[in-house]
Amino acid sequence: MIRAFFIKSLVCFLAFLSGTVYAQSIRFDLFDNKGPVSHESYPGKYLLMAIGYTSCPDICPTTLYEFGAVMRAIKNPDAIQPLFVTIDPTNDEVNRLNAYTGFFDKRIVGLSGTKENIKHFADQLGATYGYSLHGKRIEDPAPGMSYAVYHSALIYLIGPDRELLDVYDYQIGVEGLVEALDEVLGSPEAEANPSSAMLSARQTSEAAVRAPAKVTPALNCELPEGFVDSKEAHELSTLLDSAPASRVSLLNLWATWCAPCRVELPILDTFAGSQNDMSVIALNLNEPTERVAEFFKAQAIKNLQPQRSEDNALLRRLGGIGLPFNALFVDGQAVAIKNGVIKETEGLSHYAQCVKAHAVSQ
C-alpha cells in the first residue's frame, strides 16, 4: 500500500521536474574509502540510496537514522545495501564521510566522486541540489568558502538489475520503510517468521493505537513559540519507565548525531535547573547507554537525567518529522508538539505558570 502510494504520487512529480523515466537503469561511477564503487558493485543486492552531506543539520541525519534502524528491523537485511552519496565532495573527505555514515550503522557506505559523476547520478534519479553564498546561487564551491548546501529529501530503492523501483519521502519513518522493504525483499528461507523484536515492536505499537484516548481539558494558556496543538492523544506514562509527578512536562527527543540537538540540550538543561513548574525529560532515541552518558558528561549536562528509548517509531507516532522534537504534556496528556530547536525558554516558563494558575483557580 505504501509503495503504491509513493509510486503513484512521486513518479509523475519526478518526471515533471527532470524528465526522469521511472524504472530506468541507474548507472554511476563513484568511490568509497576503499576504492571505486559503481552500479556493478554489490551484485545481486538491492540498493537503498540517498543524497546529502555530513554537515546537514536535520534531513540527512534523520534519513541515516532511518537507514540504520531499518537495517536492524527488516527481515532480510543481507539482500540490500544502504548507500549515502555526498553532494558536497568539496568538504566531505571520503574517510570522514564513512566515519559519519558508520556512526548510524556500520553497514551504511558513504560514496563520493567527481562533481560531474555525482551530478550525473543525481540527474538520473531526478534528485536536485545546489549551493549558495550570501543568498546567491553558486555553481562550483571551493574549499574555505562558507557556502550553504540545499537538496531534495527522497530515498531511492534500486533493484539488483539497477532499475529504479521506488521512491520514498524521508518522512516515511522507520515503520513505513520497514513495511515497504519487507514487501519487496521478503524473508530469507532460514527466517520464515519476523524476529521476536519486530513482533514486540508491532505489538507495542498496536497496543498504543488501541489504548483509549483521554481528552485533556482545554486551557486558556498561550502555547510557547513554535508549538502547535497535538492532533493525537498520547499518555506520557506509556512512553517512559516512570513519568514525572509535575503537572506540566516537556518531552525532548534527541540523538548525539543531531547537530541542532547539541545546541538545544544545554538550553533545556539550564531551564530545567532554573524552575520547578515544568519537568524536562530528555529522551535519547536508540543510542547506546554509554554514548549517551559520555555525551552528558562532555556537555556538562547536570539537571537532566539521561533516558533512552528503543522505540524506533516513537518520533513519527508523536507527530515528529525530524530531530530535535519536543512535546508538551499536561496531566500526562500530550497537548502540543514542536518540530525544531527550542532557542529560548521564556515561553515555556509562561506556559507552565499559566497551567499552574489555572489549576489553582479551579
NORLIN-V262890 format. One line per field, one symbol per residue. phi: phi as a letter, one per 20 degrees, with the letter a starting at -180 (. if undefined). psi: psi as a letter, one per 20 degrees, with the letter a starting at -180 (. if undefined). burial: 1 if it has 16 or more other ideal C-beta (glycine too) atoms within 10 Angstrom, else 0. A space follows every 10 residues. Layout:
# NORLIN-V262890
phi: ???
psi: ???
burial: ???
This chain:
# NORLIN-V262890
phi: .fffffffee gffffffcmf efmffecbcc bdfdqfccfe flgndfddcb drbfeffbff ffffgfgfff fedffcffec ceccdfdcff degfffgfff fffeafeede dcrfffffff ffffenfcaa cbclndfcec fdgneeeddc afccddddfg emefebccff egnfffffff fffeemdfgf cfdfffffff ffffffffff ffedeegfde cfffgnecgf ececdffedc fbefeffdcd ddebbffegf ffefgfffff ffedbcecfd dedfeldggf fffffgffel fdddefcbce efefgffeoe drdfcccecc lndfdbcbeo feebdfffff ffffffffff ff
psi: ggggghgghh ghgghggjjp oqjrpppqna qaiiaqpaii rlpiqqpoqq qbqhjphggg hgghgggghg hihqhmhiiq oppopqjmig hnphghghhg hhhhpiippp qaaqhghggg ghhhijqqra qqpkjqpqhm qqpipmqqpq rrmqpppprh jkqohqpqqi jhrggghggg hhhghaqqhi nhqqqhgggg gghgghhhhi pppppppppl ppqqpiqqpp iqppphhiiq hpqqiqhpqo opprqhiogh hhhgghghgg ghiirjipqp oooqnlqqgh ggghggghjl ohiqpoqqqj nhigghhijq irqqqqpppp kjpphqqppr pohqjghggh gghggghhhh i.
burial: 0110010001 1001000001 0100010111 0110001010 1100011111 1111010111 1111111111 1111111011 1111111111 1101001101 1111101111 1110001100 1101111110 1000000000 1000001010 1111111110 0101111111 1111111111 1101100000 0001000100 1000100100 0000000010 1011001001 0001110010 0011001111 1111111111 1101100110 1100001111 1111111000 1100110000 1001011110 1111111111 1111111111 1111111111 1100100110 1101110000 00
